[in-house]
Amino acid sequence: MTTTTDVVVQSLTAADADAILDIYQQGMDTGHATFQERAPSWDEWDQSHLETPRLGAFVNAELAGWAALSPTSSRCVYAGVAEESVYVSKKFMGMGIGMALLQAIISASEDQGIWTLTAGIFPENEASMQLHQKAGFKTLGRRERIGKMTFGPLAGQWRDVVTLERRSGHPKFG
């Protein structure tokens, strides 16, 4: 468990499901978090993410944000590569929650044997781009017009996604 000021970062459990999905939906509602319009069911979310690490940032026992990993491939050679997701409740934006979660998921992922983290971010999501760059992620490239938005003010528009990657500097990963 990591503590930063009033923020406590700890493992999430199924008891946090409603809050996780609510925060996820808040991100979706911005139109700059994902191509997905609606948060999935808890079972779908649970099955699409690795069992560990799944971390939540709590402020006065309220979930302020979460970070989790998804596998990038089922091929065994990619067992040490995962896609990370970080979502922060709009109520807690600007408090350093995103960085606390990103740093914690980086550390926890390395403990789990993960040597590379990836992220796909809409370039318009400047806060997320800056957060990842500050945490050591490097831009690999831009996938132009990779998908068309189906909802919100950008519905019908083709969107680019920037691919970022962070390779662990830990000596055990060469």
N, C-alpha and C positions, 0 to 999 in steps of 0.2 A: 504494500500500500504506500502510495506517494502523497505527500501533503504539500501544497503550495498555497500560502496565505489561508483563505477560508475554503479553498478547493481541496477536496479529497478525491483522489483517483483510485478506484478499486475495481475488482472484477464485477461484471454484470451477471445477473441471474434471470431466470424466466419471470421472476416477480417484477422485473423492471420492464417487461414487454410493452405495456401500454405507453409508458413514457418514451421508450426507444422509438416506437412507431409514430408517436406524436411529433417528436423532434425530427424524425425522418420526413414526415409529411410537411413540416414547416419548411424544410430545405427544398422539397419538391415544389412547394407553392411559390418559391422565388423564380422558378423557371431557369435557374442557373446551377442546379445541383445534379440533375440527371434527366435522361429522356423519359424516365418513368413518371407517370402522372399521379398515381396513387400508391401509398404504402402497401406492401403486401400483408398477408396474414402473418401472425407470429410464426406459424409453422414454416411458411415459405422463407421468411427472413432467417429463421434458425437454421434451416437446411442449406441456405446459400452462403453461410459464413462459417469459417473455421470455429471449432469449439473453443479454442483458446488462441490467442488472447482476445477477450472482449472486455473492454474497459469503459467505465462510466466516470464522469466528473460530477461530483456531488457538492452542492453548496447548501449548507444547512439541511442536509438529508434529501434535498430535491435534485433530481437528475438534471444537470445543466447541459450535458452533451455526452456523446459516446463515440467510441472508435472500435472498429472491428476489421477483420481481415477476411478476404474471400480468396479461394484458390484461383490461380491463373490457368491451370491446366491439370488434367488428371494424369498426365505422364509423369512417371516417377522422377525423371531428371529435373523436373520443375518443382519438386517438393519444397525447396527452399525459396520459392518465389511466391509472393502473395500481393493482391491488390488491397490497399488500405482505403478505408472510408472514415471520415471524421465529420460529425454533424454536431452543431451547437444550437441550443435553443435560442430563439430570437431574444428572449428575456435576458440572456446572459452574454450577448455579443459584446465584444470589446473588453472583456475581462481577463483575457489570456487563457481562456478555457481551451481553445483550439490548440494552442502550442503545448499546453500541459498534456493534453490527450495525445497529440502527435509524438511528443518526446517519450511518453509512457508506452505507446504502442510500438515505437521503434525498439526500445529497450526490451520489452516483453517478447517481441517477435524474434529478436536475436537469441534470447533465452530458449525459444522454441526451435531454434535451428534454421530460422529464416534469414537468408543473406541478402535478399533483394526485395524491396517494396516498390510497387508501382502505383500510379494514380492517373486517372483520366479526368481532366478538368476543362470545363468550358472556359475559353480565354476571357470571356466577360466577367467571370468570377474572380475579380482581381484580388480580393481578400484571401481566397483559397490559394491562388497562385503564389502570392507573397508569403503566406504561411509555409507552404511546402518548400519554397526556395530558401527561406530562413532556416528550415530544418535540414537542409543539405540535399534536397531533391534537385536533380538536374533535368532540364528539358531535353527529351529525346527527339521530339518532333511534333508536328501538328497534322492531325488527320482531318483533311479538309472535306467539308460537306459530308461527314460520315453518317449523319442521320437527320431525319426531319422531325421537328417538334410537332407534337399532336395536340398540344394544349397550351393555354395561357396566351399572353400577348404576342408570343413568338410562334404561335401555331402556324404550320405551313412553311416555316423557314428552315432551310438546311443549316445545320450547325457544325462548327468545327470542334474538335476535342484535342487538347494538348496532352501529350503523354509525358509523364514525369517518372523518374526512377531514382531510388536511393539505394546504393550498394553499401552494405555494412563495411565499416572499416575495422571490424573486430579481427584480430589475427587468426582466429580459428577458421575464418572463411577465406583465407588466402588472398 
